[in-house]
Amino acid sequence: MPDKHLSTQFDSELNGVSSRVMELGGLVESQIRQAIYALSQFSSEAADQVIDTEVRVNGLEVEIDRELSSIIARRQPTARDLRLLIAISKTTANLERVGDEAEKIARMVKSIIESGSARALPSTDLRVAAELASGLLRKALDAFARLDTAMALSILKEDDLIDREFDGFVRKLITYMMEDPRTISASLDLLFLARAIERIGDHAKNIAEFIIYIVKGADVRHASMEQIESALQSQ
């Protein structure tokens, strides 16, 4: 993944820890897929799989952090190598939080199944948003593996679509609650799910920003789209 380094061993270590990040990403992706399935089928079994996987996600995050600390202590990297290690650490943290959001979805699905009250509400809209968020994370991991800044930029733009889906879903739920107060409890459950899905998209966006940081050395968090595009055009 990173450019060849003067130290072959260091280069191997960088590639090794990058591979671990992709392993974590794959694990988190599987959590999201299971969470979406649990939501679409109201499946307690799928929800339980998501919850069980969280232990592995947390363990892998700790292992990656340990490897990063060891590399920094022994190699004292500079310039792009250090940016890469910092970005890997932040990416790992964001992936772990995606796992947290998937677990939240799974636990809420189990709660909804037990209450039996949400099937009449627009959960289909949630599944569409969840698929969008999952696709965005998959794209972010692909961009991270190849340090593709063009794809990173497209991810930042696509995150707005998930935000619009979330806003539209909230308006729809408010309408349901106003028309029938009996749906308030179930609607709030779905609102909780929608917020978790939106956060998955936010974490994918964060990963895209880290890619730009690695390649260009520019911190584009909180920057406007015009500023980000300008940073990518600079040498």
Residue pairs with C-beta under 8 A, 6 or more apart in sequence:
1 14
1 15
1 18
1 145
1 146
1 147
2 11
2 14
2 15
2 18
2 80
2 81
2 84
3 80
4 11
5 11
5 14
5 81
7 75
10 71
10 75
10 77
10 81
13 67
13 71
13 75
14 71
14 81
14 84
14 85
16 67
17 64
17 67
17 68
17 71
17 85
17 88
18 84
18 88
18 145
20 60
20 63
20 64
20 67
21 64
21 88
21 91
21 92
21 95
21 144
22 141
22 144
22 145
23 60
24 57
24 60
24 61
24 64
24 92
24 95
24 96
25 95
25 137
25 141
25 144
26 141
27 53
27 56
27 57
27 60
27 99
28 57
28 95
28 96
28 98
28 99
28 102
28 137
29 134
29 137
29 138
29 141
30 53
31 50
31 53
31 54
31 57
31 98
31 99
31 102
31 103
32 98
32 102
32 130
32 133
32 134
32 137
32 200
33 134
34 46
34 47
34 49
34 50
34 53
34 102
34 106
35 46
35 47
35 50
35 102
35 105
35 106
35 109
35 130
36 127
36 130
36 131
36 134
37 43
37 46
38 44
38 46
38 47
38 50
38 105
38 106
38 109
39 105
39 109
39 123
39 126
39 127
39 130
39 193
40 123
40 127
42 109
42 112
42 113
42 119
43 109
44 109
44 110
44 113
46 106
47 106
47 107
47 109
47 110
47 113
48 106
48 110
50 102
50 103
50 105
50 106
51 103
51 106
51 107
53 99
54 99
54 100
54 102
54 103
57 95
57 96
57 99
58 96
58 99
61 92
61 93
61 95
61 96
64 88
64 89
64 92
65 89
65 92
68 85
68 88
68 89
68 92
71 77
71 85
72 82
72 85
75 81
77 84
77 85
80 214
80 217
83 213
83 214
83 217
84 214
86 213
87 210
87 211
87 213
87 214
90 206
90 210
91 144
91 206
91 207
91 210
94 203
94 206
94 207
95 203
95 207
97 199
97 203
98 137
98 199
98 200
98 203
98 204
101 196
101 197
101 199
101 200
101 203
102 196
102 200
104 192
104 196
105 130
105 193
105 196
105 197
108 189
108 192
108 193
108 196
109 193
111 189
112 118
112 186
112 189
115 185
115 186
115 189
117 185
117 186
117 189
118 186
118 189
118 190
120 183
120 186
121 173
121 176
121 183
121 186
121 187
121 190
122 169
122 172
122 173
122 176
122 190
123 190
125 165
125 168
125 169
125 172
126 169
126 190
126 193
126 194
126 197
128 165
129 162
129 165
129 166
129 169
129 194
129 197
129 198
130 197
130 200
132 158
132 161
132 162
132 165
132 201
133 162
133 197
133 198
133 200
133 201
133 204
134 200
136 155
136 158
136 159
136 162
136 200
136 201
136 204
136 205
137 200
137 201
137 203
137 204
137 207
139 151
139 154
139 155
139 158
139 204
140 152
140 155
140 204
140 205
140 207
140 208
140 211
141 207
142 148
142 151
143 149
143 151
143 152
143 155
143 207
143 208
143 211
144 207
144 210
144 211
147 211
147 214
147 215
148 211
149 211
149 212
149 215
149 216
149 232
150 232
151 208
152 208
152 209
152 211
152 212
153 208
153 212
153 228
153 229
153 232
155 204
155 205
155 207
155 208
156 205
156 208
156 209
156 225
156 228
157 225
159 201
159 202
159 204
159 205
162 197
162 198
162 201
163 198
163 201
166 194
166 195
166 197
166 198
169 190
169 194
170 191
170 194
173 187
173 190
173 191
173 194
176 183
176 187
177 183
177 184
177 187
206 221
209 219
209 220
209 221
212 218
212 220
212 228
212 231
212 232
213 219
213 220
216 231
216 232
216 234
218 231
218 234
220 227
220 228
220 231
223 231
